[in-house]
Amino acid sequence: MAKNLKTTSVGSFPKPPQLMAARARYRRHEITKEQLQQAEDEATRQVIALQEELGIDIFVHGEMERGDMVAYFAENWQGFSESLPVRSYGNRYYHKPIVEGPVALGKAAGLTVGAWQKAAAMTSHPVKGMLTGPYTICDWSFNAYYPDRRSLVLDLARLVHDEALALEQAGAQYIQIDEPALSTRPEELDLAIEAMAIVTRGLKAKTISHVCYGDFDTILPGLFDLPVDQLDLEAANQNFALLDLLARHPWPKDKELALGVVDVHTHRIESVDEVKAGIRRAMEIIPLDNLLIDPDCGLKTRTWEEAEEKLRVMARAVQAVREEEGLE
Amino acid sequence: MKTTMMGSYPKIPAGPGPSVRTAIQRFEKGQLSAQQLYNTYQLVVKRVVDLAADANMDRTTDGQIRWYDLFDPVVRDLDNVHSAGLLRLFDNNFYFRHPVITGRLQYQGGTLAAWSQEAVASSRIPVTVVLPGLFTFLALAEDQNYHSADTLLSDLIDVMHLTVQHLESTGIAEVQWDEPALARYGGRWPQDTVHDAYRALLGPAGTTVLDQSLALYWGPSSSWVDVLADLPFSRLSFDAISDPSILSRLSAEALPSEVGLGLLDARSVRMEDPKALAAVLSPILAAQGPDRVWVHPSCGLEFLPPDRAALKVRLLQDLKALING
């Protein structure tokens, strides 16, 4: 593993065509659950192999078993029902969960452990355990049961904590709790922080939270109080304007930043030079020891080819900067 | 009491029927022709305007069925602006392509007028076209050219004025300026600036044959009442879900314009009780006059799944029947 400018990914990878076909066949009851899982495992192998080939440092398993990052948990936990699709942008839709009763793990305790274990067994690199944060699960669900958002968020926090513990007990050294909704309501930042404290309480694994596509101006520097070891933020989407914002605040010594350097919502493949320029700007603001490099967000919005190419550009840019700066 | 749609509506059906989502997917796979995709858009627009008419609404939008987001047709109609990276739309799990201004704004027109004409041709009731308000545009666009908010605002007023002029010939009844940014970021602009900008945009009475309304949603709006009531808007719409305090204000004081009330939560699957809504409305109808009050969802209904959006429309129909008899 590199010492400086470690590389990683945010979470999801595009599902290869074979897996898409298997998912469609499973929905039509043409294959069994076991056959679908075999297709997911094969796709995970592809994700792991690509990261090996590109020399990525900290791996993700690619979330081949998941559709949507919130719906996956809602489909498996108690208290939720599924809505008809709701558009999130362009022609992208998701089944927004509806909270209809008290949320509970039910029979799904340790839901994420199996997929993590399989991926971890495929590589010697560390693989991140991937969870969605309680604030985001609440925010991206319709609440038809709880009297207020706070009570739902805190109940969800206890479930996500149990899931994080299960991942840690299984051996995960990195646990990522995604909170992309965190930047939407500055007035609820304290609630999100309180909930994250419940999630990460007592964990020894390195904890990460991915936050994206929000009005960061309204939640900085308060975001630094989120009780995780690493913040993972998107920057390429707005031509690295985030760095200007971050430069206004001293970066906390005890926190890492994983910086998004390729835009996952455009077909365009960035050039190595523009990614290098973004990394160099970040190095002016963030201490080198605290800086990691990754894409802006999960790559599932791209085709497999686009995702591969974007990661390849990112890896080349990082390697070039390391060499030019004499970094290990 | 009158009712209206507010803006967007789900592009997919609750059951069988034409779906923009499926049509785009099939078009991208080469399974549909451009003509077939175009026809699907028309059918879905027709479904929305028919739904509104069947629900006895007084006005409707086209559901923004062809729109990528609130800015889409405006950006298409302006030179030196393009749609760039996705940003979250305020506190929604919905993302828009933010406009980037790279040169002096020029109006070319064409797209919005064509889409509006199509909606008018399909609709049995008068059509409203929703446009991004001046300050919502300023808040969410990226300016790479002007570097002067005043100059940009001045040019924005000019091109939006041209947009309204061009829409006059399409047969629509109303232009609605959506200003969630004024509600959300209330203190960002001096009230005089907002007042003067809209005074310039609306022009003197008789400037246009179209009604021009303004909608505030997703934040507190009470502080804007005095500023906006002084302007010749045909209707001021408020989101009573995110700012319930507006109800007491409107119960106590008649506004010069008609009043729109977002009483149905367009971002919640919980269904309101028509009788409870009627009770809330009663003092407002008394204060404003029963024929000067509109009721509508708090914002566009596209934030709901299609079955729930249809239920909200039906609820609006029931409420209207309850109030008007």
Interface residues (C-beta under 8 A of the other chain):
Chain A: S83 L84 P85 V86 R87 S88 Y89 G90 N91 Y93 K96 I98 D139 W140 F142 N143 A144 A181 S183 T184 R185 Y213 G214 D215 N237 Q238 D263 H265 T266
Chain B: P10 K11 I12 A14 V20 R21 I24 Q25 Y68 D69 G85 L86 L87 R88 F90 D91 N92 N93 F94 Y95 F96 E142 S268 V269 R270 E302 F303 L304 P305 P306 D307 R308
